[in-house]
């Protein structure tokens, strides 16, 4: 891998802890290129992710609710921005590299399919005989293969540390890695059996904090449950009581906003306290000490983890399994399955540039290779584009009206 030159611009404006990742000590990029005179290597990674086509498409990818159900519900893009904001706050408090942590947060959902996790489930079913599908692996595939912006290579040519964070932000990889990890591992050793940096771990916990809190707000907005339902939860019940004590007669809309703020604040404070406790016990002198610690450094306390698990169980029963979402799932299964079957059976139905990828890969007569490119195409779709593609193919009068 190519390594950045140690210039003044490779250092950070804020002091870093000894266990933080430093851009001047990066393990470099896969393809050699000159570094910027004005931005660190990790700042460039973050900027490349923001300018990626896949990042823009997150605007019309579902978080929980399909895009047409309302303008105020979270999308993959707004969720990602919320994760990035929480990530920067925690990273700064822990004195680790904010730019690297933010870049990993911004990249973590790039591989998500349309129609949220249910879209991924149906695409995984379609790919079961062709090597499987995983949205985390697909995020890496977007970064290393699918983005086409540079004449000398495919992908964004990000630093080793950013790629490591995307691959291992949820911990060491267990079992046989998926295709993108296998291909990258053949080029550079990611240390798959170790933990990632503190920066990557911060991005992972920030994801948990963001979606648990905004799913509460979106579920209330959709009428899937009420404030009264939340009062029975250990963490939320206490917060609701304290808010009502501080603001007697508070209007429900303000109560919801205060509740979300208090929940995020409580979770962030808990993560900071628990993480600082673990770091004090380990006394890491480098990022490699964090990687080899044998357990995550960034975590909820046992008490907060129990609160979070309780909340997730509530959301699973009252929101994710609600009959209104199940009705959407029925339609999503038809859309994803129909598109996959049609394109895999006859790849000449694909747009010209995707047919070209099949030809370039020489997989016209290889079912598994062709299926992977079809899955790439479907996974990259927004909700509304997938719906329109289905209409174009299966509405007999779409082009004839």
N, C-alpha and C positions, 0 to 999 in steps of 0.2 A: 504494500500500500504506500501511497505517497504521503509525506508528512509535511505539515505546515511549517514555514520558516518562523523562527522566534523573533518577531518584530514587536515593536511597542504596541501595535494594535491587537496583538494576540493576547494581551493581558486584559483583565476585567477592571471595570471602574470601582467595584466594591471588593472589600477583602473577602477571601475565600477560606473556608476551613481546610485543614490538611487532607480531609477525606473527600473533598470536592473534585470534580473533573475540571482540569485546566485546559483551555484551548491550545496553549503553547506546548502542552504535553500530549496532545491527541495522537492516537495511533494512525491517523491519516485517512485518506480516501482510497478507494479501489483504483481509480484512474488518476494519473498524475495531472495536476493542473496548478497554475499559480494561485496563491492565496491573495485575498484582498488586502489592500494597503490600509483600509479604513474600518473593516469589520472583522471580528474574530471568526474562526472556522465554524463555531456553533451558531453565531448570528447568521452566517450565510446559509446554514442548514435550515434554520427557522424561516428565513426569507424565501428560500426555494420551495419549502412546503406550502407557504401561504400563496405563492404564485402558481402552484400546481393546478392542473385542470380538475383533478379529483377533489381538491379542496373546495373549489367553487361549486361542484355538484352536490356537496353536502347540504347546500341551501334547500334542496328539494328532495332530501332523503329523510324518511320518517325516523323519529325517535321512538314514539309509541303510537301517536295518532297520524293517520294518513293526511297528506298535505291539505286536502280540500276541506277538512273538518273545521278549520279555523286558523286565523292568522296569529293567534297568541300562543299556540302550543309550540313546544320546543321542536326544533328540527335537529338533524345531526350537526349542522353548522353552529347553531346557537348553543347546543350542548357542548360542542368542542371548545367554543370560546369561553364558556363558563368554566370548563375544566382547566383551560390555560390560565385563567385569572386566578383560580384557587391555587394552581400549581406554582405560579410566580410568588404568591404570598407566602406559601409554606417554604419554598426554596430559599427565599431571601431570609426568612427567620432562621433557617438552618445553616445559612452561610454557604450554600452550594450554588452551582452555576445556573442562574435563572434562564439564560438563553437556551442551554441544552435541555433543561427540564421543560421549558415552554415548547420547544421544537418537538419533543417526544409527545407531549400532550396534544399538540396540533395534528400530529400524524397518526394518533392511535386508532382513529375510526375511519381512515381513508379507504379501507377495504370492505366496509360494510355494504351489504346489498341494499336494494330498495326494500321498503316495507319492513324495516326494523329486523328484529331477531327472527321473526316468523318467516321473512323472506330468505334469510340465511338457512333456516331449517329446511325449507323446501328445495333450495338450491343444493344443499348438502345431500339431500335424498337423491336428487338427480345425478350427483357426482359420485355416489356411493361405489359404483363399479369402476370409476375412472380416477382413483387417487384421492377422493374426498375433497372437502372444502372447509376452510376455517377463516373467519374474517380477520383474525390477527395475522395469519400468514398472508392473506390477501393484501393487507395493508403494506407489508414488506414487499410483496410483489409489485404493488403500485410504485413504490419508491425505487425499486431496483430494476424493474423491467418494463412496466406498462407506460409510465410517463415518457413521452418522446419530445424532448425539448433541446437536445444537444446533438450536434452532428457526429461527435466522436463516440458516443455511448448511449445506451438506453438507460432510463432511470435518471435520478437526480444526483448521483455520485455524492452521497452524504458521507459524513465522517463515520468512523468505526463506532464511536460512542453513541451517536444517534441511532444507528442501525441496531446496536446492541440493546439500547433502551426499548426500541419498538419490539424486538424479538423477545426480550426477557423482562418486560415491565411487570408481568404477573409472576415472576419467579423463574427458576431453572426449568428448562424444557424436559418433559418426561416422555418416554416412548419414542417412536419413529417420527422425526420431524416431517412437516409438510413440504411441498415442492419448493416454495420460495426460500425457506430456511436451508433446505438441502443444497440448492443451487448457490446460495451465498456462502454456506459453510465450505463448499468446494473451492471457493476463491479466497476466503479468509476465515481463520478460526475465531468464532464468537464466544468460545468458552461456554457452551450450552448448559453444562452441568453446574454452573455457578450462578450466584445472584447478580443482578445488574447494579448499576451505580445508585447512590442515594437519589440523584436527579430522576432516574427512571422510576424508582419506587415512589417518589413523591407524585409523579404523574399518575401512577396507577391508583393510589389512594384518593387523589383529587377526583378521579373519574367516579369512584364510589360515592364520594361526598356529593358531587354535582348531581348525579342521576337520582340518588335517593331523595334529595331535597326537591329537585324540580319535578319529579314524578308525583310528589305529594301535591305541589301547587297545580300541576296539570290535571291530576285526578279530581281535585276539588273543583276546578273550573269546569270539568266535564260532567260533574254531578255523579261520579261513580261512588263517592263516599262523602261524608260530611265532617265538620269539625268535631261534632259529638262522637263520631266513630273514632277519631284520632285520640280523644281524651283517654281511651282505655290503654293506650300504648305508654310504656314506662317513661321514655324520654320525652315524648311529645306532650303527654298529659301534664307533666310538671312545668314544661315551658308555657303551655297554654294558661295554666293557673297563674304563673308569675306575670305574664303579659296582661291578663285581666286585672290583676292586682295593681299593676303600674298604670293601666289605662282603663279605669272603670267605664263601662258602657261603650267600649271601643267597637267601631263598625266591623262587620265580618271581613270586608275586603282588606282593611288595615291589619286586622288580626292575622290574616293569612300571610301578609307580607312580613310582619314582625316575626311570625313563627318560622318562616323560611330563613330569615336573617339569623335568628337565634339558633336554629338547628345547625346552620353552616358554621356559625361561630363556635358552638359547642364542640362540633366534630373536629374543626381545625385545631382548636385549643387542645383537645384530647390527643390528636395525632402528634402535635408538637411536644407535649409533655412525655408521651410514651416513647417517641423517637429519641428525644434528648436523654431519657433514662437508659435506653438501649445503647446509644452511642457512648454514654459515660461508662457503661459497664464494659464495652468492647475496647474503648480507647483506640480507635483505628488511626493509623498514621498515614494512610494512603487510601485511594479508592479501591485498590486491590484487597486491602484488609476487609473492606465492606463486601466485596464480591465473594470472598472466601469465609465469611462469617458463619455460614451454615444455616442462617435464618435471616428473615428480612429485618432491616433496621427501622424502616418506616412502617408504622402499624398503629391500629387502634389499641387502646387498653382493653383488657378482657371485659371490663364492665361496658365500655362503649361498643365493643364488638357484639355483645349480647343485645344491646339496644338496637344496633343496626340490623342484626339478623331478625329481630322481632319486627322491625319496620319492613324489611324486605319480604318477610312472610305475609304480612298484612297486604302489601302492595300486590304480591303475587295472587292472592286470593281475591281481592276486591277490585283490582285494576287489570292486571295482565290476563286474567282468566274471565273477565267480564263478557257477557254474551254479545255485547255490541262489537267487541274486538274479535270474538270468535267468528262472527258473521263476516268480518273483513278477512279473516284468515282463510275462509272457504274460497273467497274470490282470489286471494293472493296465491293460493295453491294452484288454482287453474291458470293464472297468468304466468307464473314462473315455470310450471311444468310444461305448459303448451309452448312457450317460447323456447325452452331448452330442447324439447323433442323436435320441434320444427327446424331449428338451426342445426342441430346435430345430425338430423337425417339428411338435410340438404343445405350445406353451408353456402350455396349460391344465393340463398335468401338473405344473407348477411350484407351489410353495407360494404361498398368496395374496399375501404381501407381495412376492414376486418377480414374480408376474403384474402387480401394481400398478406395479412399476418399468417393465415393458414398456409398459403403458398410459400412464404418465406421460411416457415418452420418445417415444410415438407411433410405435413401431417394430413394431407387430403384423404389418405386411405388408412390413417391410424386413428381408431376410435377414441383412445385415451387422449392423444395429443390434440385432436380436434375438439374434444369435450372441454379441455382446459381453456382453450381460446374462447369457446362459446360461453363458458362460465365467467371468463374475464369480461366479456361484453355485457352479460346480464348483470353481473355484480356492479359494474360501473354505471348502470342506469339509475336515474332518479325515479321516484315513484311515478310521476306523471309521464315520463318518457316510456317506462315499461307499460303503462296502461295504453298509451298511444300505439306502441309497437304491436301490442296484442290486438288492438282494434284494426290496425292496418293489415295484419295477417289473417284475422279470423272474422272480421265483419265483412260479409260478402259485398256490401255496397259502399265500403269506405272510399274507394277511388272511383266509384261509378256514379256518385250522386251528381 
